[in-house]
Amino acid sequence: NPVTKRNEIDPEAAFYVQLIFQWELMGVPIFEIARRMTLLQVPTPREWHRKMVEGKEVLTCKKWGVTTIRHILENQTYVGDTINNKSTQKLFAGQDKRDLPKEQWYVAKNTHPAIIARDDFEKVQKILDKNRAVFHTVRAKSEQIRTEYQNDLAGMVFCADCGRPMEFERLPHGAEESKKVCYYICKARQADDKCIGHQITEKLLKALIMDQLHLFITQLSDRRKVVEELRKIEDVQNPVYRAKGEIMSLTDKVSQMAKKREQLYADYVAGVVDSEDYQLIREDYSRQYDGLRAALQEAENKKVQVEQQIEEYLNMTSHLEEHLDNFEFDIQLVKSLVQKIEVSADKRIRIVFGFRDVFTELGKESAET
């Protein structure tokens, strides 16, 4: 009461507080109590304060949360007590407001009328303490499970049918190791999508991935031998030899054009070519010369690039061959080669590799030539 400065009972609000305590004593979960209060369109405490104290109209009732319900169930004011020193804040020291433990509270009992019986309040606190202990136990177990069963393929697994990321679900039930199974699940069906939704066990997915990686590495190993042989032969199929030939050809053309420019100037000095023709021909020769110089520079850059690509390819594939005898799941190998994994409803997988296949690029160049 803003006039008497005392706590007084608001009958309408007291009814809902008593209802909340009654539901808790009946064993109704807190999230269900919050849902019921929302369905009844009861104003939240903040909205009630705006209506009763600030005199503002409440047009729509907001959704109740479990935190609000828990604060009401823990509020000792409802048994007729006044609580002080529940928090502290030193503004002069720049300290934020922080809650103090119950041992430091100042409790004055029976200072105003009660709307909740003290024994009922104590029963509720025991229920809350028990639920809190269960929550901490479950959370600790959950953290242990999350640590033990890591999502190695996080952000890499997608549904091949709808394109959505597949969620990683930990289901380590049962004492036997064989029953501790994790899944990658497409939950598109819950999103009302045309995709039917499906799942695949983590163990099966990892096995399929390693099978495809071994096939991929085997192909790279075979191609590596081809590239090594290709690099040795002096033939147009050899991209380095072809690049060297192009450089030699362009170098010769540049030299010839330089001689033409020198001869043109000699003819101009000798009077064989007049001034107007000399300027026109000179400009044409200059354009050709500059174009050849640019082409030569590009060819030299291309040769260096091809040599670097081949060297990187050989080094990479040589390193990958070490994994051919190891069929265990290797997350580092997967992350170094795989960009994306798509899983269809029939358990078929498609791997999008992030590995740059220089062999294919070199083959395209040879075909174009």
Helices and strands as residue ranges (DSSP letters): H 11-25, H 30-39, H 45-52, H 66-73, G 76-79, E 82-84, E 87-88, G 91-93, E 98-99, G 102-104, E 106-108, H 118-148, E 157-159, E 167-172, G 177-179, E 180-185, G 188-191, E 199-201, H 202-232, H 239-270, H 275-320, G 321-323, H 331-337, E 338-343, E 349-353, H 358-368
